[in-house]
């Protein structure tokens, strides 16, 4: 069970890295993102698909661009992560 949670966290980290790179270098294509993040293009493509489905990026003819939702994501990222850390600390303490 915890191994699956670890895998999911690693995937979220990758999605966040892709979202940050898109926000910082937009518009940007898959190959440039793959090179920039040193990740295979199929992983970048998957992350872009997930981020687009969630409304964090949108496709343009020039490449991926960040939406306002991405700005909001990174604006509140630390407080959201702090909340998750508190939940994990509670779980660790109570188990």
Secondary structure by P-SEA (a helix, b strand, c coil): caaaaaaaaaaaaaaaaaaaaaaacccccaaaaaaaacccaaaaaaaaaaaaaacccccccccbbbcaaaaaaaaaaaaaaaaaaaaaaaaaaac
